């Protein structure tokens, strides 16, 4: 499911301000024990009375997914994100539950997770088996409208070097069921074990992309197009590009920031594609290592510079990113917002850093869950 899919068709493409949409995944927790709780269906049913099909179940019964409508402006997108979080949190509260925006479960029995009953999921379990054991993970997905699938594939090539920076910015999964993993984004490492997941390959054309998907399907690596889990993927049905590389952002403000950054990345990349620039052929092994550094360190250590490929302090990478996407941000009017929020993020730290700060105060994991409950929908 994509946010743009829900838009009336056809959708005119606006190169100066492409439509975008966001999907967020949340974990259901018991507000007393603070452990993950398998009652997502109750939350979805209650929230759907207000949200309709913009809220749905996920593969495990520990997760809820919600999505915005397509938006042109960041202000409207952020308004929708706040309202969407308010609605699902209220539904959970009415069921005696709570929701958190964290890439991984902080507390509770999550391995193996309880799987939602669905024929498609049953096929997936038969195919992927114990890979589902760590599926109680939550990501943030940004969808950006593009003219066609060919351009979507080619734009994806230009995004590849920048994906580790996005991982670092939105890192929000340091804990796994009562244990500090030592990583800022453990979800990134957990997710990368799937056969068609993690950093996307470089594709010279849409034909090459389609031929690769056909081959992977023949090999049994895919159940259907929905199991193309690369962190950048074109829609199988519509001219959109989905960027699904990050943990679910800790706050609605950070989710809007991520969307603004991704749209600007897509815009500057599309301009390069239109000029015939094929994009950097970054070697897969270098990209995987850049992912690993970003997932381990977030903004607190070192990361790979997307331009030079060399290590540099991770808290300098937002400035490198900002310089790269500046033309896109200027075109949409988002430069001031993104500049201010990136500066704030460098001061407050990532979601992972804030989770660790919550734990450090008393050394208690329930305090982390309480922090996440409060952060999902802050009290005005």
N, C-alpha and C positions, 0 to 999 in steps of 0.2 A: 504494500500500500504506500502511495506517495501523496504528499500534500497537494501537489499540482494536479494529480489525477482527478481530484474532486472538483476542479474548476470546470465551468461550462465550456464546451468545445464548439468551435475552435477558439484557442486563446491567441490573440495577436502577440507577436514577439516584439518587445521593446528593448532595443540594444542599449539604450541609455539608462534604463531602470528595469531590468528583468524581474518578473515575479519570482517569489521565493516562498517556501513553506518549511515548517519545522515539525519533526516528530520527536517526542521525548518518551523514554521508558522509565518507570519508577518501580521501586520495590515496596511491597506491602509488609508492614511490620506490626507486631503487637505492641501497643504503647506502654504496656506494663512490663513485659519481659524484655522488650526491645529486640526480640528475635524476628526474623522473617516469618511471614505467616501465609498459609496457602489459601487465602480467601479472596483472591483477586476478582473472581467472578462476581462476588457480592458487590464489590466496589464498582465494577464495570456496569452492572445492571442498574445500580442506583444512579450513577453519574450519567448514564445514557438518557435518562429522563430529561436532563437539561442539555446534554452535549450531542445526543444522537450518535451517528457513526464516527464522530471525532474522538471517541474513546472506545477501546477494544481490549480484548484479552491478548496475551502473548503466549509464547510456547510453554512457559512454566506457569503454574498457578500462584507463583510468588510475584508476578509482574503485571503491571497495567501500562498500556500505551495510550498516549493522547497526541493529537496533532492539530495544528492551526490550519486555517484556510489559506489560500494563496494571498500574498500581500505584496504591494509595491514599495511601501515605506516601512522603515524600521520602527517608527513610532507605533504604527498600527500592529505590526508583528509583536512588539513587546506587550502591547495592551492585550492581545490575544493570548500570549504566553502566560501573563499574570492571571487572566481570567480562567484559562484552562487549568492552571495549577490550583487556583482557588476552588474550582468546581470539583476536581477529583479529590482534593484534600478534604473538602466538606463531605463528599460521599463516603470516604473512608471513615471519617470521624463519626458519621451517623451509623456506621456498622460496627463501631467500637474498635476501629483500626486506625492506622496512620500510614502515610506514604513518605518515602525519602527519595531524594535524587542523589543516588550514589552508584558508581559503576559496578560495585560489587557489594554483597551482603556483609555487614559489619559483624552481626551476630546471628546465630541460629544454625539449624541443620539444613544445609543447602546442597549436599552431595549424597545421592543423586537428588535432583529437585523433582517435585511432583509435576508431571507433565499435563498440560491441558488436553482434554479429550477432543480429538479432531482427526479425521482420516488422514489428512496431509501430514500431521505430526507423527502419526503411527508409521507412515511410510518412511519418514525421516529417521525415526528411531531404528527401524529395521536396517536402514542403509548406513547410518553414521554411528550407531551403537553408543558406546560410552563417551563419545564426544559430547553428548548431551549432559554429562555429569556436572559440567561447570557452566551451564546455560543460564543460570540465574544472574546474568550480567546485563547492565543497562547502558545504552548508548544514546547519543544525540545525533539526529540525522537532519541535514539541510538539503533541500531540493531547490534547484535553480532552473528556470525555464531557458531553453535554447532553441534555435530554429529547427534543428533536426538531429537525428541520432549520429550521423556522420560527424558533425561538429562536436557533439557530446563526447564521442570517443577521442577525438583529437585534442579537445580541451583537457581531457583527463591526463594526457601525457604531460602537459605543462604543470598540472597540479601536483604530480608525484613528488618532486623534491620538497614541497612545502607541507606535506602531510605530517611529518614529524613535529613541525612547529605547532600545528593545531593540536596534536596529542599533548604536547607539553603545556600549552596554554590552558586546556580544559581538563588536565589530569585530576581525577576525582575518585580514585579507587585504591587507596593505600592498604586497606584491610581486607582480609578474607576470613569470615567466620571466626572472629576472635583472635586473629593473628596478624601482626604487622608484616607485610610481605617484603618490606624494604624498597618497594617500588611506589612511584606516584600514580601510575596507571597500570594496575595488575590486570584489569580487564583487557588491555591491549595484548598482553602476552597470552592470556587465556584464550582469547578469540582467535589468535593467529594459528592455532593448532588445526583448524578446519582445512579441508583440502582446497577450497576455493575461497580464501579469506585473506585479510591482511593487505599488504601493498599490492596494488593492481599492476599487471604487466604493462609494458609499452606496446601500443598497437599502432601500426602504420596506416590503418584504414578501418572503416566499419566492416568491410569484407573479412579482414583478418580477425577482427573481434568475433564476428559471427561464426567463422570457421573454427576458432578456438573453443567457443561455447559448444558447438556441435561435437567437437572431439571430446571435450570433457564430459558431455552428456553420454556419449557412447561408452566412455570408460566407467560410467556409473558414479562420477563425482558429484553430479547434480541431480536432484529430484525434479526440479522445475526451474524456470528462470528466477524465481524468488530465492533460490539457494545459491545464487551468485553473490557471495558475501564479500567481494572485494570492497575496499574502503572508498573507492570511487566507481560508480557504475552508471551507465545510461539506462533509462527506463526501457523495458521491453516493449512498451505500448505507446509511449509518448515522447516527444522531443524534450526530455528533461535530463538533468544530471543530478545524481544523488551522491552527496559526500557524507559518509557514515563512519568516520575515522575516530571520533572522540568519545570519551565517556560522556554520559548525560551531564550537562553543565549543572553546577551546584545551584545557581540562581537563574531567575528569568532574565535578569540583566545580562548575565554572561551568555545565556543562550541567544539573546538578541545580538550581542557582540559577535558571537561565532557566526551567525547568519550573515551579518554585514560583511565580515571578513571573507567568508566563503563566496558570497556574491561578487565581491570586488575581485577576488582571485579568478573567478570564472570570467569576469568581464575583461580583465587584462589579458587573460589567456586566449579568449576568443579573438581579441584584436590581433594577437600574434598569429593565430591560426589563419585569419583572413589575409594576413600578409605573407602566408606561405611558410612561416616558421614551424618546423616539425617538432620543436621542443627538445629538451635535453634527454638523451638516452642514458639516464642514470642506471648504473648496473644494479641488478636486483639485490646482490649481496650487500652493497653499500647502503641501499635504502633500508634493508632489514636491520642493519646495525644502527642506522639513524633512528629507526623506530625504537629499537631497544634502549638507546641512550635517552630518548625523549620519555619513554615509559618509565625508566628507572629514576631519572633526575627531575622530571617536570621542569620548572623554572629555577630550581635551586642548585643545580650542578652545571654540567656542560652539555652542549648539544652540537649537532652537525649544522654548520652554516649551509643553507640551501644553495647559495651562490658559489662559495669556494669549496665546499665539502669538508672543510677543516673544523676541528673543535674550537668552540669559543664559549665564553660564559653564557649559559642558557638565558639569563635575564637580559642579554643584549639582543636576542633573536626577535623579540617583538618589534624593535626598531628596524631590523632588516626586513621583516615582513611588511611593516608599515610603508617603508620606502618603495617596496615592490608594488603594492596594491594602491598606492596613492591616487593614480589616475582614475581608477574605478570608484574610489571613495569620493573623489571630487565630483565625478559625474552624477552620483546618486545623492550628494549632499550629506554623506555620512562621515566625512573626514574628522570633524570636530568630535563627534560622539565616540568614534573608534579610538582616536588619539587619547581622549580623556580616560576611557575605560581601560585601555591597555596600560596606561600609566598607573591607574588605580590597582589593577591586577598585580602589577609588579610590587606595589606596596603591601597589599593585603595578603598576597600569596594565592596560589591555586586552591581549588577545592580540596585537594589532597593535603596541602599544607594546613588548611584550616581544620580539616578533620583531625590531623595530628595535634594541632594546638588544643582542640577540645579534649583530646585524650590526655594530653600532658598536664592539664590542670589538676587532675586527681588520679590519673592512671587508670581510669575506668572506661570500658567500652560503651556502657549504656550512655555515658555523657556524649559520646560521638553520635549515637543515634538520636538523642534529644536535640543536639545541635542541627542535625540534618532535618529533623521534623520541623524545627523552627525556621530553618533556612528555606524550605520549599515554598512557604507562603509567609513571609515576614509580617509581623504585626505592624501596621502603619503607625 
